[in-house]
Amino acid sequence: MHENKETPNSHQKSEVPEKASNYNLNRFSIAPMLDWTDRHCRYFHRQLTRQTLLYTEMVTTGAIIHGKVDYLAYSDTEHPVSLQLGGSDPAALAQCAQLAEQHGYDEINLNVGCPSDRVQNGRFGACLMAEAELVADCIKAMRDRVSIPVTVKPRIGIDDQDSYAFLCDFVHTVAERGQCDTFIIHARKAWLSGLSPKENREIPPLDYPRVYQLKRDFPALTIAINGGVKTLEEAKTHLAQLDGVMMGREAYQNPGLLLDVDSQLFGIDAPAVSPFSVVEAMYPYMERELTNGTYLGHITRHMLGLFQSIPGARQWRRHLSENAHKPGAGIPVVEAAMALVRDHKV
């Protein structure tokens, strides 16, 4: 569940910004990840890839409707960006979807895949896969209120309801009754009891062929896959069968691989960008955020893996980890960390 740990200082929307271009939004995206893909992370990722669809952390309808801060705040630079909602009340979801569209989001996504106890207690996340008609009603309520795409992110099954027929019934109901045309399928079933969410990241095994079969059986739907994708070559393999690929932890832990996404997955002929220039491009953002009271470490924690496999990467991580959280830490800390990498260059 999204818990805002700091007051957003992002640019407040006064008008709806220009929408993303018309390519398939879901061709490649970075998964919504709790405590990871916050607004600082998304701003950083956008310096690495211009085409990738970015997702917010899951935000509950209650937080948006009753929260004392603007949970929908973000930077225009993040486009294309999707809001992932958590909830099961069609009216509340429709209200939040409308607010998100007014803020300029490019897509709304409903979380039907998170297995945590807190999410289940709120009657949303993966447990909703057992209530396909309710999910359909939620999607339909949002679609009736907004003109931007409304998508759903389920698993391939839950607990003992893990047959291919169960998955097909869920997709059919949500597509027909809810008029949903885009599904981002996490290719691992969710265990709602007996496993922790962390254990459920590895158990049971991923089942990519099941998602491929789903696309063959529902060719008119946009089907993207999520789960265990670690390289762009793996993404290309999935794209040969499906409409889109969502990458999760690898994109966060090894963000440097995103530098090749636009050219390799979108065919965009763009000038080569180095990790060093990406860091320097973050300086104006850091300056604004520091002025607004953000701690440097809240930004740089997302950048620790940028130089992975590059000599000096360990020194970069260590220097930022040890110094970015200190009172008064600013851009000189980042410059010093980057110098440790440059000194290792051949």
C-alpha positions as CSV (number, residue, x, y, z in Angstrom):
1,M,0.0,0.0,0.0
2,H,1.4,3.4,-0.9
3,E,2.5,5.3,2.2
4,N,3.9,8.7,1.3
5,K,7.0,9.3,3.3
6,E,7.6,12.9,2.2
7,T,5.5,15.7,0.8
8,P,5.7,15.8,-3.0
9,N,7.3,18.9,-4.3
10,S,6.8,18.1,-8.0
11,H,5.3,20.6,-10.4
12,Q,1.6,21.0,-9.8
13,K,-0.5,20.5,-12.9
14,S,-2.4,23.6,-14.1
15,E,-3.3,22.1,-17.4
16,V,-3.2,18.7,-19.0
17,P,0.2,18.3,-20.8
18,E,0.6,16.9,-24.2
19,K,0.0,13.1,-24.4
20,A,2.5,10.5,-25.3
21,S,3.0,9.5,-28.9
22,N,0.7,6.9,-30.4
23,Y,3.1,3.9,-30.3
24,N,2.0,1.0,-28.1
25,L,2.4,2.3,-24.6
26,N,2.9,-1.2,-23.2
27,R,5.7,-2.3,-25.6
28,F,8.2,-1.9,-22.8
29,S,7.5,-0.6,-19.3
30,I,9.1,-0.6,-15.9
31,A,6.9,-2.3,-13.3
32,P,5.3,-0.4,-10.4
33,M,7.3,-1.4,-7.3
34,L,6.4,-0.4,-3.8
35,D,9.0,1.9,-2.1
36,W,11.0,1.8,-5.4
37,T,9.3,3.6,-8.3
38,D,8.6,6.9,-6.6
39,R,8.7,10.2,-8.4
40,H,12.5,10.5,-8.0
41,C,13.1,7.1,-9.5
42,R,10.8,7.8,-12.4
43,Y,12.6,11.1,-13.1
44,F,15.9,9.3,-13.1
45,H,14.7,6.5,-15.4
46,R,13.4,9.0,-17.9
47,Q,17.0,10.3,-18.3
48,L,17.9,6.8,-19.5
49,T,15.0,6.1,-21.8
50,R,12.5,8.4,-23.5
51,Q,10.1,5.8,-24.8
52,T,9.6,3.4,-21.9
53,L,6.3,3.6,-20.0
54,L,6.9,4.4,-16.4
55,Y,4.5,3.4,-13.5
56,T,3.9,5.0,-10.2
57,E,3.9,2.9,-7.1
58,M,0.5,1.5,-6.3
59,V,-1.6,4.3,-4.8
60,T,-4.9,3.4,-3.0
61,T,-8.1,5.2,-3.8
62,G,-8.4,6.2,-0.1
63,A,-5.0,7.9,-0.2
64,I,-5.9,9.9,-3.2
65,I,-9.4,10.9,-2.1
66,H,-8.7,11.5,1.6
67,G,-4.9,12.1,1.7
68,K,-3.6,15.4,3.0
69,V,-1.0,15.6,0.2
70,D,-1.2,15.3,-3.6
71,Y,-0.5,11.7,-4.2
72,L,-0.8,12.3,-8.0
73,A,2.0,14.9,-8.2
74,Y,4.7,14.1,-10.7
75,S,7.0,15.9,-13.2
76,D,6.0,16.5,-16.8
77,T,9.3,15.0,-17.8
78,E,8.1,11.6,-16.7
79,H,5.7,11.1,-19.7
80,P,4.6,8.6,-20.7
81,V,3.6,7.7,-17.2
82,S,0.8,5.4,-15.8
83,L,-0.9,5.6,-12.4
84,Q,-1.4,2.2,-10.8
85,L,-4.4,2.2,-8.5
86,G,-5.3,-0.1,-5.7
87,G,-9.0,-0.5,-4.8
88,S,-12.2,-2.4,-5.4
89,D,-14.9,0.2,-5.3
90,P,-15.9,1.1,-8.8
91,A,-17.1,4.6,-7.8
92,A,-14.0,5.5,-5.9
93,L,-11.8,4.1,-8.7
94,A,-13.7,6.1,-11.3
95,Q,-13.3,9.3,-9.2
96,C,-9.5,8.7,-8.9
97,A,-9.2,7.9,-12.6
98,Q,-10.8,11.2,-13.5
99,L,-8.5,13.0,-11.2
100,A,-5.5,11.3,-12.7
101,E,-6.6,12.2,-16.2
102,Q,-7.0,15.8,-15.1
103,H,-3.4,15.6,-13.8
104,G,-2.3,14.4,-17.3
105,Y,-1.5,10.8,-16.7
106,D,-1.2,8.7,-19.9
107,E,-2.8,5.5,-18.5
108,I,-4.6,4.1,-15.5
109,N,-3.7,0.5,-14.3
110,L,-5.6,-1.5,-11.8
111,N,-3.5,-3.7,-9.5
112,V,-4.9,-7.3,-9.4
113,G,-1.6,-9.0,-8.6
114,C,-0.2,-7.9,-5.3
115,P,-0.4,-10.8,-2.8
116,S,0.4,-9.0,0.5
117,D,-1.8,-9.4,3.6
118,R,-2.3,-5.6,3.8
119,V,-3.5,-5.4,0.3
120,Q,-5.8,-8.4,0.8
121,N,-7.3,-6.9,3.9
122,G,-8.2,-3.8,1.8
123,R,-9.9,-6.1,-0.7
124,F,-7.7,-5.4,-3.6
125,G,-4.6,-6.8,-5.3
126,A,-4.4,-10.5,-6.3
127,C,-7.4,-11.6,-4.2
128,L,-9.6,-9.8,-6.8
129,M,-8.8,-12.4,-9.4
130,A,-11.4,-14.5,-7.6
131,E,-14.0,-11.8,-8.4
132,A,-13.7,-11.3,-12.1
133,E,-17.1,-9.6,-12.4
134,L,-16.1,-7.0,-9.8
135,V,-12.8,-6.3,-11.6
136,A,-14.8,-5.9,-14.8
137,D,-17.1,-3.4,-13.1
138,C,-14.2,-1.5,-11.7
139,I,-12.6,-1.2,-15.2
140,K,-15.8,-0.3,-16.8
141,A,-16.5,2.4,-14.2
142,M,-13.1,4.0,-15.0
143,R,-13.4,3.6,-18.7
144,D,-16.8,5.4,-18.6
145,R,-15.2,8.3,-16.8
146,V,-11.9,8.9,-18.7
147,S,-10.6,8.8,-22.3
148,I,-7.1,7.6,-21.5
149,P,-6.4,3.8,-21.5
150,V,-7.4,1.7,-18.5
151,T,-5.5,-1.5,-18.1
152,V,-5.3,-4.3,-15.6
153,K,-2.3,-6.2,-14.1
154,P,-3.2,-9.7,-12.8
155,R,-1.4,-12.9,-12.2
156,I,-1.8,-16.2,-14.1
157,G,-3.8,-17.5,-11.1
158,I,-4.1,-17.5,-7.3
159,D,-3.7,-20.4,-4.8
160,D,-5.5,-23.5,-6.1
161,Q,-7.3,-21.4,-8.7
162,D,-4.4,-21.8,-11.1
163,S,-5.8,-23.6,-14.2
164,Y,-5.5,-22.1,-17.6
165,A,-9.3,-22.2,-17.8
166,F,-9.5,-20.0,-14.7
167,L,-7.1,-17.5,-16.3
168,C,-9.1,-17.5,-19.6
169,D,-12.4,-17.0,-17.7
170,F,-11.0,-14.1,-15.9
171,V,-9.6,-12.4,-19.0
172,H,-12.8,-13.1,-20.9
173,T,-15.0,-11.6,-18.2
174,V,-12.9,-8.5,-17.7
175,A,-12.5,-7.9,-21.5
176,E,-16.2,-8.4,-22.3
177,R,-18.0,-7.0,-19.3
178,G,-15.3,-4.4,-18.4
179,Q,-14.4,-3.5,-22.0
180,C,-10.7,-3.9,-21.0
181,D,-8.4,-4.4,-24.0
182,T,-5.0,-4.5,-22.3
183,F,-3.7,-7.0,-19.8
184,I,-0.2,-7.0,-18.3
185,I,0.2,-10.5,-17.0
186,H,2.6,-11.4,-14.2
187,A,3.6,-14.9,-15.3
188,R,3.6,-16.4,-11.8
189,K,0.6,-17.3,-9.7
190,A,0.0,-15.5,-6.4
191,W,-0.1,-17.4,-3.1
192,L,-2.5,-15.5,-0.9
193,S,-1.5,-17.5,2.2
194,G,1.5,-19.7,3.1
195,L,4.1,-17.6,1.4
196,S,5.4,-14.1,2.0
197,P,5.3,-11.6,-0.9
198,K,9.1,-11.9,-1.0
199,E,9.0,-15.7,-1.3
200,N,6.2,-15.4,-3.9
201,R,8.7,-13.5,-6.1
202,E,10.5,-16.8,-6.7
203,I,7.9,-19.5,-5.9
204,P,6.2,-21.0,-7.8
205,P,8.1,-21.0,-11.1
206,L,7.2,-18.6,-13.9
207,D,5.1,-19.9,-16.7
208,Y,5.8,-17.8,-19.9
209,P,4.1,-20.3,-22.3
210,R,0.8,-19.8,-20.5
211,V,0.9,-16.1,-21.3
212,Y,1.9,-16.9,-24.9
213,Q,-1.1,-19.2,-25.2
214,L,-3.3,-16.5,-23.8
215,K,-2.3,-14.1,-26.6
216,R,-3.0,-16.8,-29.2
217,D,-6.4,-17.4,-27.7
218,F,-7.2,-13.7,-27.4
219,P,-5.5,-12.2,-30.4
220,A,-7.5,-9.0,-30.4
221,L,-6.3,-8.1,-26.9
222,T,-3.1,-6.3,-26.0
223,I,-1.1,-8.8,-23.9
224,A,2.1,-7.8,-22.1
225,I,4.2,-10.0,-19.8
226,N,5.9,-9.3,-16.5
227,G,8.1,-11.5,-14.3
228,G,11.8,-12.4,-14.3
229,V,12.8,-10.4,-17.3
230,K,16.5,-9.5,-16.9
231,T,17.9,-8.5,-20.3
232,L,16.8,-6.8,-23.5
233,E,17.4,-10.0,-25.4
234,E,14.9,-11.7,-23.2
235,A,12.5,-8.8,-23.8
236,K,12.9,-9.3,-27.6
237,T,12.1,-13.0,-27.2
238,H,8.9,-12.1,-25.4
239,L,8.0,-9.4,-28.0
240,A,8.1,-12.1,-30.7
241,Q,5.1,-13.6,-29.0
242,L,3.4,-10.8,-27.2
243,D,2.6,-7.1,-27.5
244,G,4.6,-5.8,-24.6
245,V,7.1,-6.5,-21.8
246,M,7.3,-5.1,-18.3
247,M,10.6,-5.3,-16.5
248,G,10.8,-5.0,-12.7
249,R,13.7,-5.4,-10.3
250,E,16.4,-5.7,-13.0
251,A,15.5,-2.2,-14.3
252,Y,15.8,-0.9,-10.8
253,Q,19.0,-2.7,-9.7
254,N,20.8,-2.4,-13.1
255,P,19.3,0.8,-14.6
256,G,22.2,1.2,-17.0
257,L,20.6,-1.4,-19.3
258,L,17.8,1.1,-20.0
259,L,20.2,3.2,-22.0
260,D,19.7,0.8,-24.9
261,V,15.9,0.4,-24.7
262,D,15.0,3.1,-27.1
263,S,17.3,1.9,-29.9
264,Q,16.9,-1.8,-29.4
265,L,13.2,-2.1,-28.6
266,F,11.7,1.0,-30.2
267,G,14.0,1.5,-33.1
268,I,14.8,5.1,-32.2
269,D,18.0,6.4,-33.7
270,A,19.2,8.6,-30.9
271,P,22.7,9.8,-29.9
272,A,24.5,7.6,-27.4
273,V,24.2,8.6,-23.8
274,S,26.7,7.7,-21.1
275,P,26.0,7.0,-17.5
276,F,28.1,10.0,-16.6
277,S,25.9,12.4,-18.7
278,V,22.8,10.9,-17.1
279,V,24.2,11.8,-13.6
280,E,25.0,15.3,-14.8
281,A,21.5,15.6,-16.3
282,M,20.1,14.9,-12.8
283,Y,21.9,17.9,-11.3
284,P,19.2,20.6,-12.0
285,Y,16.5,18.2,-10.6
286,M,18.6,17.6,-7.5
287,E,19.1,21.3,-7.0
288,R,15.3,22.0,-7.2
289,E,14.5,19.1,-4.8
290,L,17.2,20.0,-2.3
291,T,15.8,23.6,-2.3
292,N,12.4,22.2,-1.5
293,G,13.6,20.1,1.4
294,T,14.2,16.7,-0.2
295,Y,17.1,14.7,1.2
296,L,19.8,13.9,-1.4
297,G,19.6,10.2,-0.4
298,H,16.0,10.0,-1.4
299,I,17.1,10.7,-5.0
300,T,20.5,9.0,-5.2
301,R,19.3,5.7,-3.7
302,H,17.7,5.0,-7.0
303,M,21.0,5.6,-8.9
304,L,23.2,3.2,-7.0
305,G,23.2,0.5,-9.7
306,L,23.8,2.9,-12.6
307,F,27.5,1.9,-13.1
308,Q,27.1,-1.8,-12.6
309,S,29.9,-3.8,-14.3
310,I,31.9,-0.6,-14.7
311,P,35.2,-0.3,-12.8
312,G,34.6,1.9,-9.8
313,A,30.9,1.0,-9.4
314,R,31.5,-0.3,-5.9
315,Q,33.2,2.9,-4.8
316,W,30.3,4.9,-6.4
317,R,27.7,3.0,-4.4
318,R,29.7,3.1,-1.2
319,H,30.3,6.8,-1.3
320,L,26.7,7.6,-2.0
321,S,25.4,5.2,0.6
322,E,27.7,6.6,3.3
323,N,27.3,10.3,2.5
324,A,24.1,11.1,0.7
325,H,22.0,10.8,3.8
326,K,24.1,13.2,5.9
327,P,22.6,16.6,6.8
328,G,23.4,19.2,4.1
329,A,24.5,16.7,1.6
330,G,24.3,18.1,-1.9
331,I,25.6,17.7,-5.5
332,P,29.3,17.8,-4.4
333,V,28.7,14.4,-2.8
334,V,27.5,13.0,-6.2
335,E,30.4,14.6,-8.0
336,A,32.9,13.0,-5.6
337,A,31.2,9.6,-6.1
338,M,31.3,10.0,-9.9
339,A,35.0,10.9,-9.7
340,L,35.7,7.6,-8.1
341,V,34.3,5.9,-11.2
342,R,36.1,8.1,-13.7
343,D,39.4,7.4,-11.9
344,H,38.9,3.7,-12.7
345,K,38.3,4.2,-16.4
346,V,41.0,2.8,-18.7
